[in-house]
Amino acid sequence: MTLHAELHRHLGGSVVPRILWRYFDRHNAEMVDRFQQYSAFEEFYTRPRNTLDEYLELHTLVESVQTVETLPYFIYRLMRGAYVFENLAYLELRYTPYLRTPEHLSQSERIDLMAEIVQVVGKASQISDCPIVTSQILCMHSRLPYEVNRAMNMFVRSILRAVMLLLAIAWTNLWDCMSTQGRSALKPPDISTKQALAAIPNFCLI
């Protein structure tokens, strides 16, 4: 069996219509009343869009229901479909954490919740019966205020600093455990920023 890798899958654009409709049927009576039947919703969801803005509205529809509580529901079904039907061995999930935070909160409160969203996505994508290696691509967004995108950038940099610190600690511990002869044969690694980012599990930034 040939295995595949998916390097760019939008978390907001990869929910198949039947999964989304099933969620609406259970939790969103307003959407069910709007379309009445699944066939009408499927036609709306899958019809071609003329502009990028129209296409992004579909993402907005999904993003509005992908919350801390519901993300595991959507991610499990995404992962299972990718594993069973697409033979994926590696999958990168791309999304904007800020857009999964509650809209009724203030901007600063939503920024504070971005780390929790990232953690939930990472945990939800580790599924024992769907052994796919996953990474997250965290996105800034042209529609978001500068302050929000800057906060995302700072969030990434804080994780990078933490990883660099862990690498330094690990190297120090290894160095301390080695004999003098072993030390002479081993030079401290020259770790670049790019290499450090590559060492971060389940994480990337765009």
N, C-alpha and C positions, 0 to 999 in steps of 0.2 A: 504494500500500500504506500503510495506516494504521499508524503507529508508536505504541508505548505506553511508559509509565513504571511501574515497580514501586517503591513507596516503602517497602516493609516486607516483606522476605523473610528468613525465619529460615534461617540456614545449617544449623541442626540439624534443621529441619523441612521442607526443600525437596528432600531426596534421595528420588527415586522408588524404590519398592520393588525394581524389577528391577535398578537400578544398585547398590543396597545388597546385594542378594542375590548379585550377580555378584562383589562385593568379598568377601563372606563365603565364597563358593565357592572363592575363590583363596587366602584368607588366614586364615580362621577356621573350622576344622573343627568346633569345638564348636557353633557356631551352625547349621552345616549338619546336624550329627547331631541337633540339637534339633528341627528342622522337617522334615528328610528331603527334602522337595520344595518347589519355589518356590511352588506354589499354597497350601500350608499357611502359608508365611511371608507371602505377600501377604494372606491372610485375616487373619492376626494384625496385620499392619502397618496395614491400612486399615479395620479394624472401628471403629465409633464408640466413643469413650470417654465414661464417665459423669461424670468429674471432671477438673479441671485437672491435678491430680497425676498421674492416669493418662495424660493426654495428654503431660505433660512427660516421662514415662518414655520415650516414643519419642524425644524429643530426647536424653535421656541415652544411649540405645542408639547413636545416631548420633555424638554427641559423643565417645564412648569410642573411636571409630575415626578421628575427624578429628584427625590429628596433623600436625606439621611435614612429615613425609614424605608423608602421604596427602592433605592438603588440596588440592594441585594436581589430583589425580585427580578429587576430588569437585567442585571448583569448575569445572574445564573442562567437565564434563558438565552441570553446572547452567547455565553460561553458554551452551553450545551449544544446549541445549534452549530456553532463554529467547529466543535469537536466531532460531533456525530455526522453532520452533513457536508462539512467542508474539509475535513481531515487537517485541521490547523494544528501545528505544533508550537507556533509562536504568534502572539497577537499583541499589537500596540493599540491601546485605547486612548483616543484623543478627545479632550473635552475641556470646558472652562469651569473650574470648581465654583467660582462666584455665582454662576447661573444656576447652581443646584442648591443655593442657600435660600431661606425664606424671604420672599419679596417684601413682607410687611416690616422687616427689621430695618434699622438704619444701615447706612453704607458701612460704617465702621464695625457694626456688629456682624454684618455679612462677611466682611473681610476676615474677622476673627474666626469664623466658622469654616473657612476654606481648608484649613489643615485637617479638620475632622472629615470633610468630604473626601479628601485625598486618602485618608486612612481607611475610610469605609470602602472606597473603590478597590484599594489594594487588597483588603481582607476578603471582600466579596469575590474577587477574581481568582482566589486560591481555592479551587474546588477539587476535591480528591477524585471524584469520578469523571472529571474533565481535565486531565493533566496537561494543560497548555501553559507554556511559559509566557508570562504577560509583563508588559511595561505600560506606564502611563505617560502620555504626552500632555502636559498641562499648558493650556493656551491662554494667552491674552486675547483681547477682542477689540476690534476697531469701534464697536458700539459702546464700549464701557468707558467711564471717565478715566482720565490720566491717573488719578489717585488709586483706582482699583488695579490697573495694570502695573503701576509701580509697586503696589503691595504684593502682587504676584511675583514680580521680579525679585523683591526682597525676600520673599518666602523661599524661592529657589536658592538664593544665595545663602540663606541661613542653613539650608539642608546641606549645601556644598561644604560650608565651613565645618559642619558636624561630621561629615564624611572624612574630610581632610584630617580632622582631629582624631577620629577613630583609626585611620590609617597610620597616623604618627604614633599613637599609643601601641598599636599592634606591632609596628616596627621596633619600637623601643623595647617591648617585652621580648620579642624574638632576639634582639641584640643582647639583652641582658642574660638570656638563657644559653647563648652560644659560648663556646670556648674561645680563647685568644686565637688559636689557629683557624677556627671557623670564621672568626670575624675578619681576619686578614684576607680571606678568600671571597668575602662578600662585601660589596659596596652598597651604601644606602641608595635606594631608588630615587631617580629624578622624576617626581610625579607632576605632570602638567595638569592644568585645569581640565583639559579635554579628557585625560585619562581618569581623573577623579570623577568626572561626570559619568564616564562609562562604568565606573565601579558602583554607582548608586543603583541598588536594585529597585525595580518597579517605578522608575522615575525618569522624566526628561522634561524639557521646556521648549515651547515655541512661542 
